Amino acid sequence: MGVINTGPRATNVYFICAFAAIGGALFGFDISSMSGVLGTMAYKEYFGYPVSYRQGAITASMPAGSLVGSLFSSFLADRYSRKVALQIACVLWILGSILMTAAQNVPMLCIGRVICGLCVGIASSVVPIYQSEIAPKEIRGRVVSLQQWAITWGILIQFFIQFGAAQVGGGPNDPNQPTSAFRIPWGVQMVPAFILLVGLFFFPYSPRWLASKDRWDEALHVLADLHGKGDCNHPKVLAQYQEIEQALRVEREQTTTSWGALVQPRMLKRVALGMSIQMWSQLCGMNIMMYYIVYIMATAKIASPLATASIQYVINVVMTLPAIIFIDKWGRRYSLILGSFGMMTWLFISGALQQYYGQPNTDDVKTPDTSDITWVVLNNKPVSSAIVACSYLFVATFATTWGPVSWTYPSEIFPSKVRAKAVALSTASNWFWNMVLAFAVPPLLWNISYKMYYIFAAFNAAAFVHMTLMAPETKGYTLEEMDEVFDSGLPAWKRLKKTSRLEELERAIEAGQVKVAVPTREPPPHPAAPTSAPRLTVEHPTPERTTGAPTL
């Protein structure tokens, strides 16, 4: 058990989770780090006009690093804590951004993007875990959804930074445009990582991580700060403390290792579900809309591709807000089902419009904005407007459904013993498919154009069926109650009806039916000294006196 930190420390759950979500903003900066510079002559001239597989390799280098980072995240999160893992990620982001900003050639750019990717892989795995372990069940979905909102803000902010930087020199179409058009936005993206790195020193460790390391006094004090206004004897604090202690005790009685537990049949189903949700969040086509939106808007040939794309980024930010507010009311399951159906619809319509009203982009119709694409819609403003509208509706659908839920759901369905590793695998699935698509989409756009929309529409149809059959509702349950939800034997479309153990224990403490006395003791002489969990003394108002951890 470590010595309790008595220095200044944030205690408001919303503020803690919102600040941690800056790690999600780095993900957003990643998504938008290429889209705003793809259309500038400075980028094209300096890096040799990368298109198709060459551009795919540049874009895919960051998700490749993120795949490695997400797999490594569980080691950092379990060994050094969720908080320290995020600080390590920030250092990697700053180093990678320095290399990107100073890039002299494509290999140096790719190395910088890989290092930044390591950060994003770690942060995208650890931030939802940290948020879900900090927050009470009543607002868990809301605060974990802040991760997605931060992603959308990162996308928007970086895009507008790039949009402004693209105007240096003679503008994005100037053949002699200076390299500051892409170096400025890649340098500025270091700022949020520095803010997160320094700010986390004043934030608490996850109480569940502290408990897993037998730092029970610290865990109790963090719970008191978060949920009892500093009162360690608050009924809600004692009830949550006991819930965590009981769950950890059961896990430690099992002889299976945490990695071995992942492949046991009862857990493998959850691991597969978490990985599938992250896979579908990529195969739905959303990040492709973000990475290569300037190509898509250029295909429609309506207004400036950069200006038209910027509206999509604003929609992404604004439409995520309703999901944050209502996710703990309308739940996760229906968001996944309805979101897949909606995205499938918009992609099928957009693909059909481009198929029947578009034409090959031959040399006699090419313009500077459309030189990198092979299919355009010419002289048909209603159809072009409909294509752009479908893109906007697609983004709005994702932002209100899959965007926040794809991060919330995997972070809450696993028990403490395997949570970091299982979420790491789920996030690794996200980054594997992100990497594949980042590399594959440029040649897809180049070679099959509108048919790509049909492919992603089919993926959404598959996700619709999968979520309908396999994704149970998880709202309203504590992290420690997820075993009952998934082991109940009920089909996914039937909700488990049960009373909350946590609420029952809290009511019993408030009613005086269970009296809890927390023992006070001095911290051990050395932070590494092992201790056992401080057992809570329970006094029942009966002639017999019982001691031990409170149970229901």
C-alpha positions as a printed Julia matrix, in Angstrom:
552×3 Matrix{Float64}:
   0.0     0.0     0.0
   1.37    3.41   -1.02
   1.38    6.5     1.13
  -1.78    8.52    0.71
  -1.3    11.63   -1.38
  -2.49   14.62    0.61
  -1.63   17.24   -2.04
  -4.15   19.07   -4.24
  -6.25   16.61   -6.2
  -9.27   16.93   -8.48
 -12.42   15.38   -7.0
 -15.28   16.22   -9.38
 -16.14   13.18  -11.51
 -17.27   15.19  -14.53
 -14.15   17.35  -14.48
 -11.8    14.37  -14.06
 -13.38   12.4   -16.89
 -13.61   15.44  -19.17
  -9.95   16.29  -18.62
  -8.87   12.69  -19.21
 -10.81   12.84  -22.47
  -8.09   15.13  -23.85
  -6.48   11.78  -24.65
  -9.41   11.25  -27.01
  -8.76   14.65  -28.55
  -5.33   13.35  -29.58
  -7.15   10.58  -31.48
  -9.16   13.3   -33.2
  -6.02   15.23  -34.08
  -4.71   11.99  -35.62
  -7.83   11.48  -37.74
  -7.7    15.06  -38.98
  -3.91   15.34  -39.24
  -3.95   14.32  -42.91
  -7.31   15.44  -44.28
  -6.58   19.16  -44.13
  -3.17   18.92  -45.82
  -4.03   16.44  -48.56
  -5.35   19.22  -50.77
  -2.42   21.65  -50.31
   0.28   22.04  -52.94
   2.91   22.35  -50.2
   2.19   18.79  -49.04
   1.93   17.38  -52.57
   5.11   19.04  -53.83
   7.23   18.3   -50.76
   6.3    14.61  -50.47
   6.17   13.82  -54.19
   2.43   13.88  -54.94
   1.5    10.78  -52.89
  -1.68    9.05  -54.1
  -3.13    5.55  -54.01
  -0.83    3.1   -52.18
   1.82    5.74  -51.31
  -0.72    7.98  -49.58
  -2.31    4.9   -48.03
   1.02    3.94  -46.48
   1.52    7.45  -45.02
  -1.97    7.5   -43.55
  -1.8     3.9   -42.3
   1.49    4.44  -40.45
  -0.29    6.09  -37.5
  -2.96    3.38  -36.98
  -0.16    0.81  -37.34
   1.56    2.42  -34.36
  -1.79    2.64  -32.59
  -2.29   -1.1   -33.01
   1.0    -1.77  -31.21
   0.26    0.87  -28.59
  -3.16   -0.54  -27.8
  -1.74   -4.05  -27.32
   0.98   -2.67  -25.02
  -1.47   -0.49  -23.09
  -2.68   -3.26  -20.76
   0.86   -3.78  -19.43
   1.27   -0.07  -18.68
  -2.25    0.33  -17.26
  -2.01   -2.69  -14.94
   1.58   -2.21  -13.82
   1.95    1.55  -13.56
  -1.72    2.65  -13.28
  -4.2     4.11  -15.74
  -3.0     7.63  -14.96
   0.7     7.01  -15.53
  -0.05    5.09  -18.73
  -1.76    8.22  -20.08
   1.23   10.36  -19.13
   3.57    8.0   -21.0
   1.26    8.29  -24.0
   1.53   12.09  -23.87
   5.34   11.94  -23.98
   5.16    9.68  -27.04
   2.73   12.07  -28.77
   5.05   15.04  -28.22
   8.06   13.12  -29.59
   6.11   11.91  -32.63
   4.75   15.38  -33.36
   8.28   16.83  -33.28
   9.37   14.3   -35.92
   6.31   15.0   -38.09
   6.84   18.74  -37.88
  10.5    18.39  -38.84
   9.89   15.69  -41.5
  12.3    15.92  -44.44
  10.9    12.99  -46.41
   8.18   10.33  -46.4
  10.09    7.82  -44.16
  10.67   10.46  -41.47
   7.02   11.5   -41.66
   5.92    7.88  -41.28
   8.22    7.32  -38.27
   6.74   10.37  -36.55
   3.23    9.15  -37.31
   4.03    5.69  -35.93
   5.26    7.19  -32.63
   2.16    9.39  -32.42
   0.18    6.25  -33.14
   1.71    4.51  -30.13
   0.3     7.33  -28.0
  -3.15    7.16  -29.56
  -3.28    3.37  -29.15
  -2.46    3.64  -25.44
  -4.75    6.6   -24.81
  -7.73    5.19  -26.72
  -7.53    2.01  -24.6
  -6.81    3.54  -21.21
  -9.0     6.68  -21.2
 -12.32    4.74  -21.3
 -11.05    2.35  -18.6
 -10.02    5.24  -16.34
 -13.34    7.02  -16.9
 -15.47    3.92  -16.32
 -13.59    3.06  -13.1
 -13.95    6.61  -11.77
 -17.64    7.17  -12.56
 -20.75    5.82  -10.76
 -23.06    3.62  -12.83
 -25.73    6.34  -13.16
 -23.5     8.54  -15.35
 -20.88    6.06  -16.6
 -22.11    6.11  -20.19
 -22.23    9.91  -20.18
 -18.7    10.48  -18.94
 -17.13    7.74  -21.07
 -18.89    9.3   -24.05
 -16.85   12.42  -23.37
 -14.02   10.46  -24.98
 -15.91   10.47  -28.29
 -16.85   14.12  -27.94
 -13.2    14.98  -27.36
 -12.34   13.01  -30.5
 -14.78   15.11  -32.51
 -13.36   18.33  -31.04
  -9.85   17.16  -31.89
 -10.93   16.49  -35.46
 -12.62   19.88  -35.75
  -9.86   21.94  -34.13
  -7.06   20.3   -36.11
  -9.02   20.63  -39.35
  -9.56   24.36  -38.88
  -5.92   24.84  -37.87
  -5.0    23.11  -41.11
  -7.63   25.05  -43.03
  -6.07   28.3   -41.82
  -2.5    27.1   -42.4
  -3.45   26.05  -45.94
  -3.91   29.72  -46.81
  -0.22   30.61  -46.31
   1.66   31.69  -49.39
  -0.67   31.86  -52.33
  -3.17   29.41  -50.88
  -3.61   25.64  -51.24
  -3.28   25.73  -55.06
  -0.03   27.74  -55.09
   2.78   25.56  -56.56
   5.31   27.51  -54.45
   3.37   27.3   -51.2
   5.75   27.12  -48.18
   5.97   23.96  -46.07
   4.54   25.84  -43.07
   1.16   24.89  -44.56
   1.6    21.44  -42.99
   4.33   22.05  -40.38
   2.26   24.56  -38.37
  -0.71   22.22  -37.66
   1.57   19.26  -36.94
   3.52   21.38  -34.45
   0.46   22.87  -32.73
  -0.94   19.39  -32.0
   1.67   18.99  -29.24
  -0.13   21.52  -27.02
  -3.05   19.35  -25.75
  -0.66   16.48  -24.95
   1.49   18.8   -22.82
  -1.59   20.08  -20.99
  -2.77   16.51  -20.27
   0.72   15.37  -19.2
   1.06   18.13  -16.58
  -2.58   18.14  -15.44
  -2.68   14.42  -14.65
  -0.24   14.95  -11.76
  -3.19   16.52   -9.9
  -5.68   13.74  -10.66
  -6.48   10.63   -8.62
  -5.54    7.08   -9.44
  -8.4     4.75  -10.33
  -9.82    3.38   -7.05
 -10.22   -0.06   -8.64
  -6.57   -0.07   -9.73
  -5.51    0.98   -6.21
  -7.58   -1.85   -4.74
  -6.05   -4.35   -7.19
  -2.62   -3.32   -5.82
  -3.81   -3.68   -2.19
  -3.58    0.07   -1.64
  -6.9    -0.05    0.17
  -6.65    3.1     2.28
  -5.93    5.16   -0.82
  -8.77    3.46   -2.69
 -11.18    4.32    0.12
 -10.04    7.95    0.23
 -10.38    8.32   -3.56
 -13.9     6.87   -3.41
 -14.7     9.29   -0.59
 -13.42   12.25   -2.61
 -15.33   11.18   -5.71
 -18.63   10.06   -4.24
 -18.83   11.19   -0.59
 -17.44   14.73   -0.52
 -14.43   13.43    1.38
 -16.44   11.45    3.95
 -15.02    7.92    4.19
 -18.09    6.83    6.2
 -20.62    7.93    3.58
 -23.01    5.02    2.83
 -22.42    5.25   -0.92
 -18.64    5.21   -0.43
 -18.73    2.2     1.9
 -21.11    0.33   -0.39
 -18.9     0.9    -3.45
 -15.81    0.0    -1.48
 -17.35   -3.29   -0.37
 -18.56   -4.05   -3.91
 -15.02   -3.67   -5.24
 -13.48   -5.67   -2.39
 -15.9    -8.55   -2.82
 -15.4    -8.71   -6.59
 -11.61   -8.7    -6.24
 -11.73  -11.4    -3.59
 -13.75  -13.68   -5.89
 -11.36  -13.03   -8.79
  -8.31  -13.84   -6.66
  -9.83  -17.13   -5.57
  -9.82  -18.23   -9.2
  -6.59  -19.92  -10.26
  -6.78  -18.91  -13.92
  -4.43  -16.14  -15.05
  -5.9   -12.95  -16.43
  -4.75  -13.87  -19.96
  -6.07  -17.41  -19.52
  -9.42  -16.04  -18.34
  -9.87  -14.25  -21.66
 -10.17  -17.51  -23.57
 -12.56  -19.23  -21.18
 -15.96  -19.73  -22.88
 -17.9   -17.38  -20.58
 -15.36  -14.58  -21.12
 -14.47  -15.29  -24.74
 -17.99  -14.3   -25.77
 -17.5   -10.87  -24.2
 -14.03  -10.46  -25.69
 -15.39  -11.3   -29.14
 -18.25   -8.82  -28.65
 -15.92   -6.02  -27.54
 -13.56   -6.64  -30.46
 -16.47   -6.85  -32.89
 -17.95   -3.54  -31.76
 -14.61   -1.82  -32.31
 -14.25   -3.58  -35.67
 -17.7    -2.47  -36.86
 -16.98    1.09  -35.69
 -14.25    1.12  -38.35
 -15.97   -0.93  -41.03
 -19.01    1.35  -40.84
 -16.92    3.83  -42.85
 -16.83    6.79  -40.45
 -13.1     7.32  -40.17
 -12.79    7.02  -43.93
 -15.17    9.96  -44.15
 -12.82   11.82  -41.81
  -9.47   10.85  -43.39
 -10.46   11.35  -47.03
 -13.39   13.74  -46.84
 -11.73   16.2   -49.24
 -11.71   13.48  -51.91
 -15.38   12.7   -51.31
 -16.41   16.33  -51.45
 -14.31   16.86  -54.57
 -16.19   13.97  -56.18
 -19.46   15.85  -55.71
 -17.93   19.01  -57.24
 -19.93   21.4   -55.09
 -18.21   24.46  -53.56
 -14.73   24.19  -52.03
 -13.92   20.65  -50.83
 -12.21   22.0   -47.69
 -15.07   24.37  -46.87
 -17.74   21.72  -47.52
 -15.85   19.2   -45.4
 -15.57   21.63  -42.51
 -19.36   21.59  -42.1
 -19.18   17.83  -41.6
 -16.72   18.25  -38.75
 -19.05   20.75  -37.03
 -21.96   18.3   -37.38
 -19.79   15.6   -35.81
 -19.17   17.76  -32.73
 -22.72   19.06  -32.33
 -24.52   15.74  -32.86
 -22.35   13.89  -30.33
 -23.77   16.07  -27.57
 -27.28   14.51  -27.53
 -25.69   11.08  -27.17
 -23.66   12.24  -24.17
 -26.76   13.64  -22.5
 -29.1    10.72  -23.16
 -26.91    7.59  -23.44
 -27.66    6.61  -19.82
 -31.38    7.0   -20.51
 -31.89    5.34  -23.89
 -29.06    2.83  -23.41
 -26.38    1.24  -25.56
 -28.13   -1.58  -27.4
 -30.63    0.42  -29.45
 -27.97    2.99  -30.31
 -25.89    0.24  -31.92
 -28.82   -1.32  -33.78
 -30.42    1.88  -35.08
 -27.06    3.45  -35.87
 -26.02    0.56  -38.12
 -29.33    0.68  -39.99
 -29.12    4.44  -40.5
 -25.51    4.43  -41.74
 -26.28    1.57  -44.11
 -29.14    3.59  -45.59
 -27.1     6.75  -46.25
 -24.22    4.82  -47.81
 -26.48    2.9   -50.18
 -28.17    6.13  -51.3
 -24.87    7.95  -51.77
 -23.35    5.08  -53.75
 -26.41    4.81  -55.98
 -26.42    8.56  -56.72
 -22.76    8.47  -57.71
 -23.26    5.33  -59.79
 -26.18    6.62  -61.86
 -25.26   10.31  -62.13
 -21.45   10.19  -62.07
 -18.81    9.62  -64.74
 -15.08    8.88  -65.0
 -12.85   11.86  -64.26
 -11.09   12.04  -67.61
  -8.36   14.54  -68.5
 -10.75   16.85  -70.29
 -12.85   17.46  -67.14
 -10.16   17.39  -64.42
  -9.56   20.45  -62.25
  -6.86   21.08  -59.59
  -9.35   20.02  -56.89
 -10.2    16.72  -58.61
  -6.83   15.64  -60.01
  -6.51   12.88  -57.39
  -9.89   11.19  -57.99
 -11.3     9.05  -60.77
 -15.08    9.6   -60.53
 -17.06   12.85  -60.46
 -20.61   14.16  -60.72
 -20.72   16.98  -63.26
 -23.25   19.75  -63.82
 -25.92   18.26  -61.58
 -26.18   20.39  -58.47
 -29.23   18.6   -56.97
 -27.47   15.23  -57.1
 -24.21   16.71  -55.81
 -26.11   18.36  -52.96
 -27.81   15.04  -52.16
 -24.43   13.27  -52.0
 -23.11   15.89  -49.59
 -26.35   15.67  -47.56
 -25.99   11.89  -47.28
 -22.46   12.38  -46.02
 -23.71   14.85  -43.4
 -26.55   12.53  -42.34
 -24.13    9.61  -42.12
 -21.88   11.6   -39.77
 -24.86   12.75  -37.68
 -26.04    9.14  -37.34
 -22.61    7.9   -36.27
 -22.13   10.79  -33.84
 -25.36   10.06  -31.97
 -24.98    6.27  -31.88
 -21.83    4.28  -32.63
 -19.41    7.12  -31.87
 -19.88    7.22  -28.08
 -21.2     3.67  -27.6
 -18.27    1.97  -29.33
 -16.0     3.32  -26.57
 -18.45    3.01  -23.67
 -19.56   -0.58  -24.22
 -16.18   -2.39  -24.29
 -14.91   -0.43  -21.29
 -17.72   -1.58  -18.99
 -18.42   -5.24  -19.82
 -15.28   -6.89  -18.39
 -14.41   -7.78  -14.77
 -11.54   -5.97  -13.06
  -9.02   -8.81  -13.4
  -9.09   -8.78  -17.2
 -10.44   -5.3   -17.95
  -7.21   -3.66  -19.13
  -6.23   -6.63  -21.28
  -9.68   -7.19  -22.75
 -10.15   -3.5   -23.57
  -6.65   -3.48  -25.08
  -7.67   -6.33  -27.4
 -10.91   -4.55  -28.28
  -9.08   -1.33  -29.07
  -6.42   -3.26  -31.0
  -9.25   -4.52  -33.18
 -10.22   -0.9   -33.84
  -6.69    0.02  -34.83
  -6.1    -3.08  -36.94
  -9.09   -2.27  -39.12
  -8.26    1.44  -39.02
  -4.81    0.61  -40.39
  -6.19   -1.72  -43.06
  -8.76    0.82  -44.22
  -6.36    3.78  -44.12
  -4.1     1.85  -46.48
  -6.83    0.33  -48.64
  -9.26    3.2   -49.16
  -7.07    5.44  -51.4
  -6.69    2.66  -53.98
 -10.37    1.76  -53.51
 -11.37    5.35  -54.23
  -8.97    5.33  -57.17
 -10.01    2.0   -58.65
 -13.67    1.33  -57.79
 -14.88    4.8   -56.69
 -18.63    4.68  -55.89
 -18.64    0.89  -55.35
 -16.72    1.48  -52.13
 -19.92    2.92  -50.64
 -21.76   -0.35  -51.28
 -19.01   -2.31  -49.52
 -19.3    -0.22  -46.35
 -23.09   -0.26  -46.53
 -22.93   -4.08  -46.51
 -20.67   -3.97  -43.44
 -23.29   -1.87  -41.64
 -25.98   -4.37  -42.59
 -23.89   -7.15  -41.03
 -23.35   -5.05  -37.9
 -27.1    -4.47  -37.64
 -27.77   -8.23  -37.56
 -24.86   -8.93  -35.21
 -25.83   -6.31  -32.62
 -29.49   -7.36  -32.71
 -28.59  -10.94  -31.86
 -25.56  -10.54  -29.57
 -25.42   -7.2   -27.71
 -27.33   -7.08  -24.39
 -28.17   -3.79  -22.69
 -25.62   -2.7   -20.06
 -26.97    0.61  -18.78
 -27.81    0.84  -15.08
 -25.5    -1.96  -13.9
 -22.3    -1.52  -11.9
 -19.04   -2.83  -13.36
 -19.14   -5.59  -10.78
 -22.64   -6.7   -11.93
 -21.68   -7.33  -15.58
 -20.98  -11.01  -14.88
 -24.65  -11.47  -14.02
 -25.75   -9.65  -17.19
 -23.66  -11.81  -19.51
 -23.98  -15.1   -17.62
 -27.75  -14.92  -17.15
 -28.49  -17.13  -20.18
 -31.04  -14.61  -21.48
 -31.01  -13.68  -25.19
 -29.53  -10.27  -25.96
 -32.92   -8.67  -26.62
 -34.2    -9.47  -23.09
 -32.99   -7.27  -20.26
 -31.89   -8.85  -16.98
 -34.25   -7.68  -14.26
 -32.52   -7.46  -10.91
 -32.1    -5.15   -7.98
 -28.7    -3.57   -7.5
 -26.55   -5.1    -4.75
 -24.83   -1.74   -4.4
 -28.09    0.12   -3.83
 -29.32   -2.53   -1.38
 -26.16   -2.27    0.69
 -26.24    1.53    0.6
 -29.86    1.55    1.82
 -29.01   -0.92    4.57
 -26.17    1.3     5.78
 -28.35    4.41    5.67
 -31.14    2.66    7.57
 -28.74    1.54   10.27
 -29.35   -2.13    9.49
 -25.64   -2.44    8.75
 -23.19   -0.32   10.72
 -19.74   -0.07    9.23
 -16.65    1.03   11.13
 -13.58    1.61    8.97
 -10.38    0.86   10.91
  -7.79    3.64   10.96
  -4.11    2.81   10.91
  -0.77    4.3    10.07
   0.62    3.77    6.57
   3.37    1.14    6.28
   7.02    2.24    6.59
   7.65    1.66    2.87
   5.21    2.25   -0.04
   5.93   -1.18   -1.46
   5.16   -3.02    1.78
   2.38   -5.55    1.12
  -0.87   -5.29    3.0
  -4.2    -7.07    2.9
  -7.49   -5.37    2.3
  -8.7    -3.5     5.38
 -11.67   -5.5     6.49
 -14.76   -3.47    7.28
 -16.35   -4.15   10.63
 -20.09   -4.68   10.36
 -22.39   -4.3    13.32
 -25.91   -5.69   12.98
 -28.53   -4.44   15.48
 -29.02   -7.91   16.96
 -27.79   -9.57   20.18
 -25.08  -11.31   18.18
 -22.15   -9.22   16.9
 -20.65  -10.09   13.51
 -17.34   -8.9    12.14
 -15.94   -9.14    8.63
 -16.61   -7.64    5.22
 -20.25   -6.66    4.76
 -22.11   -9.0     2.46
 -25.64   -9.22    1.22
